[in-house]
Amino acid sequence: MDKAASAGHSDRCRIVVDTCCDFSPEVAANLDVDILGFPFIIDGEERTDDIWSSITPKEFYDRMRAGARVSTSA
């Protein structure tokens, strides 16, 4: 038995990306990749990118065109 296995560690590795990678949920599932929501702020409201589940791309960009201030912690 190798040291990792004897220490209770799995040989399995997980790939984790954030939503900036633009994987659809279907692609992520097929690749067995975990997606973390990328946080952003729009007009002072902190939100998490949930791959367009809570706001559509059109709504998001319409708000930006209307002058909404959008930022990230970066």
C-alpha positions, -999 to +999 in steps of 0.1 A: +000+000+000+014+034-009+017+063+016-013+083+002-036+053+005-023+043+039-029+079+051-065+077+040-061+098+009-077+089-024-058+087-056-088+105-072-084+141-082-112+167-088-111+194-114-128+226-101-134+257-122-154+288-118-182+301-140-158+322-159-147+291-178-181+293-196-188+256-194-225+248-196-238+226-168-241+197-193-205+201-204-193+201-168-214+170-160-200+152-190-164+161-180-171+154-143-160+190-134-172+210-105-182+246-112-180+273-085-201+304-089-181+335-096-191+364-073-198+398-088-215+431-077-241+449-098-253+483-085-240+475-050-258+441-048-234+411-044-245+382-066-231+349-076-229+338-113-252+309-115-248+303-152-278+325-161-303+307-138-314+338-118-309+365-146-307+361-183-278+373-204-302+399-220-313+412-186-277+415-174-264+433-205-296+455-206-288+466-171-252+474-181-263+494-211-287+513-188-257+523-167-255+496-140-222+495-122-208+460-124-176+448-107-158+419-092-133+416-063-106+415-089 
